[in-house]
Amino acid sequence: MRGTGVAYLFGALVAVRVRFVGAATAAVYGRWPEVGRMMVETQRQQKKPFRLIVSGEANAWLPALETIVGPRWIAPHRVNNDRELLDVVEARQADAAVLDDQVDWALDILRILRLIRRLDTTLPVVVVTHHQDRRRLQAMLELRAYSVVGHPLELEQLLRQIHGMMLQMNRMLREGDPGVG
């Protein structure tokens, strides 16, 4: 058997699953196996899946994301409206969120970010936006969005953002931040 451990298993899984996911995603596998391996290693330290809220465009990438990282290490939670999102945040059932500001919800993304911050001051939130207005983007960051990325959301961007949020969560847990988990 060539190699051992998670890195070897991850590489083998990627090789087997690439043909089932599609050509566009296969290109990402070729460039991002190291990020996927690091994401798995990051979550292994937590001994539980990374609970990720997703809405809108990010939903399209969930099958590929679950294939790359694996269901044992990431547990996506699709939310269909702002009330469902806020209920999940309030119940502390999420480690991070990727929210699309183009979803047809009652509240706009700035109001949602304000409400999230009232419920959880540390939850990392990536906002996927079509807006280019500097003031609006600045307002999102002032409301402590982890990052703001433009439409269309690419799988590579999503992987980078999730990996960064996993690392941030691990740092906060090591430092004993009471607002996490």
N, CA, C and O of each residue as an XYZ file, in Angstrom:
724
protein
N       0.846     -1.183      0.000
C       0.000      0.000      0.000
C       0.884      1.237      0.000
O       1.733      1.404      0.875
N       0.676      2.118     -1.005
C       1.456      3.350     -1.098
C       0.888      4.377     -0.143
O      -0.291      4.716     -0.242
N       1.692      4.882      0.781
C       1.250      5.946      1.676
C       0.295      5.449      2.740
O      -0.232      4.339      2.658
N       0.085      6.266      3.716
C      -0.842      5.914      4.780
C      -1.610      7.145      5.212
O      -1.285      8.267      4.823
N      -2.610      6.926      6.005
C      -3.327      8.016      6.645
C      -4.337      8.720      5.764
O      -4.654      8.288      4.656
N      -4.827      9.818      6.302
C      -5.894     10.584      5.677
C      -5.482     11.120      4.316
O      -6.283     11.103      3.381
N      -4.242     11.598      4.186
C      -3.801     12.171      2.911
C      -3.884     11.125      1.802
O      -4.344     11.430      0.701
N      -3.447      9.898      2.075
C      -3.514      8.842      1.073
C      -4.961      8.499      0.752
O      -5.336      8.397     -0.416
N      -5.770      8.321      1.787
C      -7.177      7.994      1.576
C      -7.881      9.102      0.815
O      -8.683      8.831     -0.079
N      -7.590     10.344      1.160
C      -8.195     11.471      0.466
C      -7.829     11.432     -1.014
O      -8.695     11.599     -1.873
N      -6.551     11.211     -1.314
C      -6.110     11.138     -2.703
C      -6.796     10.020     -3.462
O      -7.178     10.194     -4.620
N      -6.954      8.874     -2.817
C      -7.620      7.742     -3.454
C      -9.094      8.048     -3.705
O      -9.623      7.730     -4.770
N      -9.751      8.657     -2.736
C     -11.162      9.013     -2.904
C     -11.341     10.011     -4.035
O     -12.271      9.894     -4.834
N     -10.459     10.983     -4.101
C     -10.548     11.982     -5.164
C     -10.404     11.311     -6.516
O     -11.173     11.596     -7.434
N      -9.434     10.428     -6.648
C      -9.206      9.758     -7.922
C     -10.431      8.962     -8.354
O     -10.780      8.957     -9.534
N     -11.082      8.295     -7.418
C     -12.250      7.479     -7.735
C     -13.465      8.346     -8.034
O     -14.237      8.034     -8.940
N     -13.643      9.427     -7.287
C     -14.870     10.212     -7.398
C     -14.850     11.266     -8.494
O     -15.907     11.774     -8.868
N     -13.693     11.602     -9.011
C     -13.614     12.663    -10.018
C     -14.546     12.381    -11.187
O     -15.234     13.290    -11.652
N     -14.583     11.158    -11.667
C     -15.384     10.881    -12.856
C     -16.871     11.043    -12.604
O     -17.640     11.186    -13.555
N     -17.301     11.024    -11.342
C     -18.721     11.158    -11.039
C     -19.146     12.603    -10.827
O     -20.341     12.895    -10.877
N     -18.237     13.492    -10.598
C     -18.593     14.861    -10.242
C     -18.664     15.770    -11.462
O     -19.496     16.678    -11.494
N     -17.838     15.560    -12.442
C     -17.898     16.374    -13.648
C     -16.569     17.017    -13.972
O     -15.695     17.152    -13.116
N     -16.436     17.407    -15.209
C     -15.163     17.933    -15.690
C     -14.772     19.240    -15.021
O     -13.600     19.430    -14.696
N     -15.714     20.140    -14.807
C     -15.372     21.428    -14.187
C     -14.821     21.226    -12.786
O     -13.850     21.872    -12.392
N     -15.435     20.341    -12.046
C     -14.981     20.082    -10.693
C     -13.685     19.280    -10.706
O     -12.852     19.441     -9.814
N     -13.507     18.430    -11.688
C     -12.285     17.629    -11.771
C     -11.051     18.513    -11.862
O     -10.004     18.176    -11.309
N     -11.163     19.627    -12.548
C     -10.026     20.546    -12.643
C      -9.640     21.073    -11.271
O      -8.458     21.266    -10.988
N     -10.618     21.303    -10.428
C     -10.338     21.786     -9.075
C      -9.634     20.708     -8.267
O      -8.709     21.009     -7.512
N     -10.058     19.447     -8.413
C      -9.406     18.371     -7.682
C      -7.917     18.349     -7.981
O      -7.102     18.148     -7.081
N      -7.564     18.556     -9.240
C      -6.158     18.525     -9.613
C      -5.347     19.606     -8.935
O      -4.170     19.397     -8.639
N      -5.949     20.759     -8.680
C      -5.227     21.868     -8.073
C      -5.414     21.955     -6.572
O      -4.599     22.591     -5.903
N      -6.451     21.345     -6.009
C      -6.793     21.588     -4.615
C      -6.782     20.374     -3.695
O      -7.399     20.443     -2.632
N      -6.122     19.263     -4.029
C      -6.149     18.149     -3.078
C      -5.507     18.511     -1.751
O      -5.909     18.001     -0.705
N      -4.511     19.387     -1.785
C      -3.841     19.785     -0.546
C      -4.790     20.567      0.357
O      -4.797     20.358      1.571
N      -5.589     21.462     -0.215
C      -6.559     22.212      0.585
C      -7.587     21.258      1.169
O      -7.932     21.364      2.346
N      -8.078     20.332      0.364
C      -9.036     19.353      0.873
C      -8.443     18.539      2.010
O      -9.110     18.298      3.016
N      -7.189     18.112      1.857
C      -6.532     17.352      2.913
C      -6.398     18.195      4.173
O      -6.636     17.706      5.278
N      -6.015     19.468      4.012
C      -5.870     20.340      5.182
C      -7.217     20.563      5.865
O      -7.287     20.644      7.091
N      -8.290     20.663      5.070
C      -9.615     20.845      5.653
C      -9.993     19.622      6.489
O     -10.536     19.754      7.586
N      -9.702     18.441      5.965
C      -9.987     17.209      6.707
C      -9.165     17.169      7.986
O      -9.692     16.853      9.052
N      -7.880     17.486      7.888
C      -7.020     17.478      9.074
C      -7.507     18.477     10.118
O      -7.504     18.185     11.314
N      -7.925     19.656      9.661
C      -8.432     20.674     10.581
C      -9.633     20.143     11.344
O      -9.720     20.315     12.559
N     -10.555     19.502     10.649
C     -11.753     18.997     11.316
C     -11.477     17.752     12.149
O     -12.179     17.511     13.131
N     -10.490     16.968     11.791
C     -10.140     15.799     12.615
C      -9.806     16.228     14.024
O     -10.108     15.513     14.979
N      -9.187     17.388     14.169
C      -8.837     17.885     15.495
C     -10.088     18.166     16.314
O     -10.060     18.057     17.540
N     -11.183     18.524     15.657
C     -12.428     18.832     16.359
C     -13.241     17.583     16.672
O     -14.095     17.608     17.558
N     -12.986     16.493     15.956
C     -13.685     15.225     16.129
C     -15.186     15.338     15.852
O     -15.983     14.558     16.372
N     -15.552     16.308     15.035
C     -16.941     16.450     14.612
C     -16.950     17.164     13.269
O     -15.995     17.866     12.935
N     -18.012     16.994     12.499
C     -18.066     17.686     11.208
C     -18.178     19.195     11.377
O     -18.715     19.687     12.370
N     -17.669     19.909     10.402
C     -17.779     21.364     10.345
C     -19.197     21.679      9.880
O     -19.581     21.325      8.765
N     -19.963     22.336     10.722
C     -21.379     22.608     10.436
C     -21.489     23.932      9.682
O     -21.248     25.002     10.240
N     -21.853     23.841      8.417
C     -21.844     24.988      7.516
C     -23.246     25.306      7.013
O     -23.884     24.475      6.368
N     -23.725     26.521      7.313
C     -24.994     27.002      6.767
C     -24.728     27.492      5.348
O     -23.749     28.197      5.106
N     -25.594     27.119      4.414
C     -25.444     27.596      3.038
C     -26.788     28.073      2.495
O     -27.846     27.552      2.847
N     -26.711     29.078      1.630
C     -27.908     29.561      0.944
C     -27.544     29.937     -0.480
O     -26.383     30.206     -0.786
N     -28.531     29.953     -1.333
C     -28.358     30.438     -2.694
C     -27.337     29.686     -3.512
O     -27.343     28.456     -3.563
N     -26.452     30.441     -4.156
C     -25.499     29.883     -5.110
C     -24.574     28.822     -4.506
O     -24.157     27.903     -5.210
N     -24.254     28.933     -3.237
C     -23.370     27.951     -2.596
C     -23.980     26.554     -2.602
O     -23.249     25.564     -2.582
N     -25.300     26.459     -2.628
C     -25.956     25.150     -2.670
C     -25.527     24.326     -3.878
O     -25.442     23.101     -3.796
N     -25.260     24.986     -4.985
C     -24.879     24.278     -6.208
C     -23.562     23.525     -6.053
O     -23.332     22.532     -6.743
N     -22.699     23.988     -5.157
C     -21.384     23.371     -4.982
C     -21.356     22.316     -3.883
O     -20.317     21.694     -3.663
N     -22.465     22.099     -3.191
C     -22.440     21.151     -2.072
C     -22.055     19.729     -2.464
O     -21.256     19.121     -1.752
N     -22.578     19.160     -3.560
C     -22.141     17.799     -3.909
C     -20.626     17.700     -4.105
O     -20.000     16.753     -3.631
N     -20.041     18.669     -4.798
C     -18.589     18.654     -5.006
C     -17.855     18.850     -3.689
O     -16.857     18.179     -3.426
N     -18.342     19.763     -2.864
C     -17.715     20.028     -1.569
C     -17.746     18.782     -0.686
O     -16.748     18.436     -0.054
N     -18.887     18.118     -0.647
C     -18.991     16.900      0.158
C     -18.090     15.800     -0.385
O     -17.572     14.988      0.381
N     -17.900     15.767     -1.697
C     -17.010     14.780     -2.294
C     -15.559     15.073     -1.940
O     -14.802     14.163     -1.602
N     -15.174     16.331     -2.016
C     -13.789     16.709     -1.737
C     -13.450     16.523     -0.265
O     -12.430     15.921      0.068
N     -14.295     17.032      0.607
C     -14.000     17.004      2.042
C     -14.540     15.738      2.692
O     -13.893     15.175      3.575
N     -15.701     15.289      2.275
C     -16.312     14.090      2.828
C     -17.367     14.422      3.867
O     -17.199     15.359      4.647
N     -18.460     13.656      3.885
C     -19.557     13.927      4.813
C     -19.164     13.754      6.277
O     -19.833     14.278      7.167
N     -18.104     13.035      6.523
C     -17.663     12.863      7.910
C     -17.067     14.155      8.472
O     -17.041     14.358      9.686
N     -16.588     15.027      7.577
C     -15.868     16.219      8.015
C     -16.609     17.520      7.763
O     -16.230     18.560      8.301
N     -17.661     17.478      6.951
C     -18.448     18.694      6.724
C     -19.925     18.331      6.704
O     -20.333     17.366      6.058
N     -20.716     19.116      7.418
C     -22.158     18.884      7.507
C     -22.879     20.157      7.069
O     -23.135     21.040      7.887
N     -23.206     20.250      5.785
C     -23.891     21.449      5.316
C     -25.343     21.480      5.784
O     -26.002     20.446      5.891
N     -25.816     22.672      6.055
C     -27.212     22.871      6.453
C     -27.798     23.913      5.508
O     -27.496     25.103      5.607
N     -28.631     23.450      4.599
C     -29.282     24.377      3.666
C     -30.393     25.112      4.396
O     -31.206     24.497      5.087
N     -30.426     26.420      4.243
C     -31.516     27.203      4.828
C     -32.318     27.827      3.691
O     -31.765     28.259      2.679
N     -33.628     27.862      3.883
C     -34.522     28.320      2.824
C     -35.088     29.714      3.044
O     -35.684     30.297      2.138
N     -34.902     30.250      4.249
C     -35.400     31.599      4.523
C     -34.636     32.184      5.703
O     -33.900     31.481      6.394
N     -34.823     33.477      5.920
C     -34.063     34.153      6.972
C     -34.442     33.670      8.367
O     -33.584     33.633      9.250
N     -35.687     33.305      8.589
C     -36.105     32.814      9.913
C     -35.402     31.491     10.243
O     -34.924     31.292     11.360
N     -35.350     30.601      9.261
C     -34.656     29.321      9.450
C     -33.173     29.554      9.746
O     -32.601     28.909     10.625
N     -32.563     30.466      9.017
C     -31.157     30.815      9.242
C     -30.943     31.298     10.668
O     -30.047     30.818     11.362
N     -31.758     32.239     11.103
C     -31.590     32.811     12.442
C     -31.869     31.785     13.534
O     -31.240     31.828     14.592
N     -32.798     30.866     13.298
C     -33.053     29.793     14.267
C     -31.823     28.896     14.432
O     -31.470     28.519     15.550
N     -31.176     28.556     13.316
C     -29.973     27.716     13.361
C     -28.851     28.441     14.101
O     -28.154     27.840     14.918
N     -28.679     29.722     13.816
C     -27.633     30.509     14.484
C     -27.927     30.610     15.975
O     -27.037     30.407     16.801
N     -29.167     30.922     16.319
C     -29.529     31.073     17.727
C     -29.338     29.776     18.511
O     -28.945     29.806     19.677
N     -29.612     28.647     17.878
C     -29.444     27.346     18.533
C     -27.985     26.894     18.546
O     -27.675     25.821     19.062
N     -27.091     27.703     17.985
C     -25.655     27.382     17.913
C     -25.416     26.035     17.216
O     -24.613     25.214     17.661
N     -26.136     25.841     16.119
C     -26.018     24.608     15.344
C     -25.146     24.785     14.109
O     -25.192     23.969     13.189
N     -24.349     25.852     14.088
C     -23.494     26.101     12.925
C     -22.136     26.612     13.372
O     -22.013     27.309     14.379
N     -21.117     26.249     12.596
C     -19.763     26.746     12.825
C     -19.438     27.917     11.909
O     -18.539     28.707     12.201
N     -20.168     28.032     10.798
C     -19.924     29.102      9.830
C     -21.094     29.148      8.857
O     -21.970     28.283      8.872
N     -21.092     30.182      8.005
C     -22.160     30.327      7.013
C     -21.612     30.911      5.722
O     -20.698     31.736      5.731
N     -22.187     30.470      4.614
C     -21.945     31.071      3.304
C     -23.318     31.502      2.805
O     -24.160     30.669      2.471
N     -23.535     32.826      2.759
C     -24.850     33.370      2.437
C     -24.822     34.154      1.135
O     -23.928     34.967      0.901
N     -25.802     33.899      0.302
C     -25.949     34.575     -0.980
C     -26.903     35.748     -0.796
O     -28.017     35.567     -0.305
N     -26.484     36.934     -1.179
C     -27.364     38.093     -0.984
C     -28.432     38.226     -2.067
O     -29.219     39.172     -2.037
N     -28.474     37.304     -3.013
C     -29.501     37.344     -4.053
C     -30.683     36.431     -3.759
O     -31.606     36.350     -4.569
N     -30.681     35.748     -2.629
C     -31.831     34.905     -2.308
C     -33.036     35.796     -2.028
O     -32.888     36.930     -1.575
N     -34.206     35.283     -2.295
C     -35.438     36.047     -2.140
C     -36.000     35.830     -0.735
O     -36.923     35.042     -0.528
N     -35.417     36.550      0.222
C     -35.850     36.449      1.606
C     -36.497     37.757      2.039
O     -36.397     38.766      1.341
N     -37.156     37.737      3.182
C     -37.823     38.939      3.695
C     -36.814     40.027      4.064
O     -37.084     41.214      3.879
N     -35.657     39.628      4.583
C     -34.646     40.588      5.040
C     -33.482     40.654      4.058
O     -33.150     39.658      3.416
N     -32.861     41.827      3.942
C     -31.677     41.938      3.095
C     -30.446     41.487      3.890
O     -30.511     41.299      5.105
N     -29.345     41.322      3.195
C     -28.147     40.742      3.809
C     -27.596     41.597      4.945
O     -27.084     41.049      5.922
N     -27.685     42.917      4.848
C     -27.173     43.761      5.935
C     -27.992     43.561      7.205
O     -27.430     43.463      8.296
N     -29.295     43.500      7.073
C     -30.158     43.255      8.241
C     -29.880     41.860      8.814
O     -29.825     41.684     10.031
N     -29.708     40.884      7.942
C     -29.407     39.521      8.400
C     -28.093     39.503      9.173
O     -28.014     38.887     10.235
N     -27.058     40.170      8.657
C     -25.774     40.215      9.366
C     -25.919     40.874     10.735
O     -25.329     40.411     11.712
N     -26.698     41.952     10.813
C     -26.924     42.607     12.113
C     -27.576     41.641     13.103
O     -27.170     41.563     14.263
N     -28.586     40.909     12.638
C     -29.282     39.964     13.518
C     -28.375     38.797     13.912
O     -28.414     38.339     15.053
N     -27.566     38.321     12.980
C     -26.611     37.253     13.306
C     -25.662     37.734     14.393
O     -25.385     36.990     15.334
N     -25.159     38.957     14.286
C     -24.209     39.473     15.279
C     -24.848     39.635     16.651
O     -24.150     39.530     17.659
N     -26.137     39.883     16.721
C     -26.819     39.926     18.019
C     -26.878     38.541     18.657
O     -26.831     38.406     19.880
N     -26.981     37.515     17.811
C     -27.096     36.144     18.306
C     -25.742     35.482     18.535
O     -25.580     34.704     19.475
N     -24.776     35.786     17.683
C     -23.458     35.140     17.744
C     -22.417     36.117     17.209
O     -22.373     36.396     16.011
N     -21.598     36.622     18.087
C     -20.622     37.642     17.688
C     -19.435     37.077     16.919
O     -18.699     37.836     16.289
N     -19.232     35.764     16.956
C     -18.030     35.188     16.343
C     -18.288     34.314     15.124
O     -17.330     33.877     14.486
N     -19.534     34.044     14.778
C     -19.821     33.149     13.654
C     -19.228     33.710     12.361
O     -19.604     34.804     11.941
N     -18.306     32.980     11.720
C     -17.766     33.451     10.442
C     -18.843     33.363      9.354
O     -19.479     32.323      9.181
N     -19.034     34.455      8.632
C     -20.034     34.508      7.565
C     -19.363     35.016      6.294
O     -18.809     36.115      6.268
N     -19.421     34.207      5.245
C     -18.975     34.630      3.923
C     -20.218     35.093      3.174
O     -21.217     34.376      3.114
N     -20.155     36.285      2.609
C     -21.272     36.811      1.829
C     -20.907     36.731      0.351
O     -19.877     37.254     -0.076
N     -21.762     36.070     -0.422
C     -21.614     36.021     -1.872
C     -22.529     37.116     -2.420
O     -23.742     37.075     -2.213
N     -21.953     38.084     -3.111
C     -22.731     39.255     -3.514
C     -22.542     39.619     -4.977
O     -21.512     39.325     -5.584
N     -23.545     40.255     -5.519
C     -23.440     40.835     -6.862
C     -23.214     42.342     -6.766
O     -22.969     42.999     -7.778
N     -23.296     42.887     -5.563
C     -23.130     44.330     -5.350
C     -21.669     44.742     -5.521
O     -20.750     44.010     -5.155
N     -21.486     45.927     -6.085
C     -20.146     46.480     -6.214
C     -20.046     47.850     -5.565
O     -19.003     48.500     -5.626
N     -21.131     48.284     -4.944
C     -21.142     49.568     -4.259
C     -20.204     49.503     -3.056
O     -20.375     48.676     -2.160
N     -19.219     50.382     -3.053
C     -18.184     50.365     -2.005
C     -18.777     50.497     -0.603
O     -18.341     49.810      0.321
N     -19.766     51.374     -0.443
C     -20.356     51.570      0.888
C     -21.064     50.318      1.386
O     -20.979     49.968      2.563
N     -21.756     49.658      0.486
C     -22.465     48.429      0.876
C     -21.467     47.327      1.255
O     -21.656     46.625      2.249
N     -20.416     47.184      0.463
C     -19.392     46.181      0.765
C     -18.709     46.499      2.092
O     -18.446     45.603      2.893
N     -18.426     47.771      2.315
C     -17.810     48.182      3.574
C     -18.744     47.897      4.751
O     -18.294     47.469      5.814
N     -20.038     48.132      4.563
C     -21.011     47.857      5.627
C     -21.020     46.373      5.985
O     -21.124     46.018      7.159
N     -20.911     45.504      4.979
C     -20.859     44.061      5.246
C     -19.636     43.719      6.091
O     -19.730     42.945      7.044
N     -18.503     44.293      5.744
C     -17.277     44.020      6.498
C     -17.334     44.622      7.897
O     -16.820     44.030      8.845
N     -17.953     45.794      8.035
C     -18.111     46.392      9.360
C     -19.010     45.543     10.256
O     -18.879     45.565     11.480
N     -19.922     44.798      9.635
C     -20.770     43.871     10.392
C     -20.064     42.533     10.594
O     -20.693     41.522     10.909
N     -18.767     42.547     10.410
C     -17.869     41.419     10.645
C     -18.153     40.206      9.765
O     -18.083     39.063     10.218
N     -18.476     40.473      8.497
C     -18.505     39.369      7.541
C     -17.074     38.846      7.472
O     -16.131     39.635      7.421
N     -16.904     37.544      7.469
C     -15.567     36.955      7.368
C     -14.920     37.404      6.062
O     -13.744     37.768      6.025
N     -15.712     37.371      4.994
C     -15.261     37.889      3.708
C     -16.475     38.127      2.822
O     -17.578     37.653      3.094
N     -16.234     38.870      1.761
C     -17.265     39.151      0.770
C     -16.680     38.748     -0.579
O     -15.627     39.247     -0.975
N     -17.361     37.847     -1.282
C     -16.892     37.388     -2.593
C     -17.973     37.678     -3.627
O     -19.162     37.707     -3.309
N     -17.547     37.890     -4.859
C     -18.476     38.242     -5.921
C     -19.099     37.045     -6.604
O     -18.575     35.931     -6.569
N     -20.249     37.314     -7.234
C     -20.894     36.329     -8.104
C     -20.113     36.282     -9.406
O     -19.595     37.326     -9.803
N     -19.989     35.204    -10.075
C     -20.432     33.885     -9.653
C     -19.433     33.254     -8.677
O     -18.228     33.483     -8.774
N     -19.939     32.477     -7.760
C     -19.099     31.793     -6.783
C     -18.451     30.585     -7.445
O     -19.137     29.733     -8.009
N     -17.145     30.520     -7.374
C     -16.397     29.392     -7.932
C     -16.052     28.417     -6.816
O     -15.908     28.814     -5.660
N     -15.919     27.148     -7.161
C     -15.610     26.121     -6.169
C     -14.299     26.420     -5.452
O     -14.202     26.236     -4.239
N     -13.294     26.877     -6.186
C     -12.006     27.182     -5.558
C     -12.158     28.254     -4.486
O     -11.584     28.140     -3.403
N     -12.935     29.297     -4.788
C     -13.187     30.349     -3.797
C     -13.866     29.768     -2.571
O     -13.476     30.053     -1.439
N     -14.878     28.957     -2.803
C     -15.624     28.364     -1.696
C     -14.708     27.519     -0.819
O     -14.776     27.606      0.408
N     -13.860     26.708     -1.428
C     -12.922     25.885     -0.658
C     -11.977     26.746      0.172
O     -11.736     26.458      1.344
N     -11.441     27.802     -0.437
C     -10.536     28.693      0.299
C     -11.234     29.328      1.493
O     -10.675     29.385      2.588
N     -12.444     29.800      1.283
C     -13.179     30.475      2.346
C     -13.506     29.512      3.487
O     -13.337     29.857      4.656
N     -13.967     28.323      3.156
C     -14.315     27.349      4.194
C     -13.072     26.928      4.964
O     -13.107     26.818      6.189
N     -11.978     26.692      4.253
C     -10.741     26.316      4.937
C     -10.302     27.422      5.887
O      -9.903     27.145      7.019
N     -10.371     28.663      5.441
C     -10.011     29.788      6.313
C     -10.890     29.860      7.550
O     -10.404     30.134      8.647
N     -12.188     29.612      7.376
C     -13.097     29.643      8.528
C     -12.797     28.502      9.499
O     -12.885     28.675     10.715
N     -12.442     27.331      8.955
C     -12.071     26.203      9.818
C     -10.840     26.553     10.647
O     -10.792     26.280     11.847
N      -9.853     27.156     10.003
C      -8.639     27.539     10.727
C      -8.945     28.580     11.794
O      -8.422     28.502     12.905
N      -9.784     29.549     11.465
C     -10.162     30.567     12.444
C     -10.871     29.930     13.637
O     -10.601     30.287     14.784
N     -11.770     28.994     13.372
C     -12.483     28.328     14.458
C     -11.505     27.566     15.355
O     -11.625     27.606     16.579
N     -10.556     26.883     14.757
C      -9.564     26.154     15.552
C      -8.745     27.093     16.425
O      -8.486     26.797     17.591
N      -8.335     28.237     15.854
C      -7.583     29.220     16.650
C      -8.416     29.710     17.828
O      -7.915     29.804     18.949
N      -9.673     30.019     17.582
C     -10.531     30.527     18.650
C     -10.754     29.460     19.722
O     -10.800     29.776     20.911
N     -10.892     28.210     19.312
C     -11.070     27.132     20.294
C      -9.813     26.945     21.135
O      -9.893     26.725     22.344
N      -8.648     27.034     20.486
C      -7.393     26.902     21.235
C      -7.222     28.041     22.224
O      -6.667     27.855     23.307
N      -7.704     29.230     21.848
C      -7.578     30.396     22.719
C      -8.701     30.470     23.743
O      -8.712     31.365     24.588
N      -9.644     29.539     23.675
C     -10.711     29.479     24.668
C     -11.795     30.518     24.493
O     -12.339     31.004     25.485
N     -12.133     30.879     23.251
C     -13.187     31.859     22.999
C     -14.539     31.252     23.366
O     -14.926     30.241     22.780
N     -15.269     31.838     24.321
C     -16.537     31.276     24.760
C     -17.646     31.397     23.727
O     -18.673     30.733     23.868
N     -17.483     32.212     22.699
C     -18.530     32.388     21.705
C     -18.531     31.335     20.624
O     -19.336     31.420     19.696
N     -17.662     30.343     20.706
C     -17.527     29.336     19.665
C     -18.104     28.021     20.129
O     -17.948     27.609     21.278
N     -18.803     27.349     19.159
C     -19.239     25.981     19.324
C     -20.336     25.786     20.250
O     -20.777     24.656     20.456
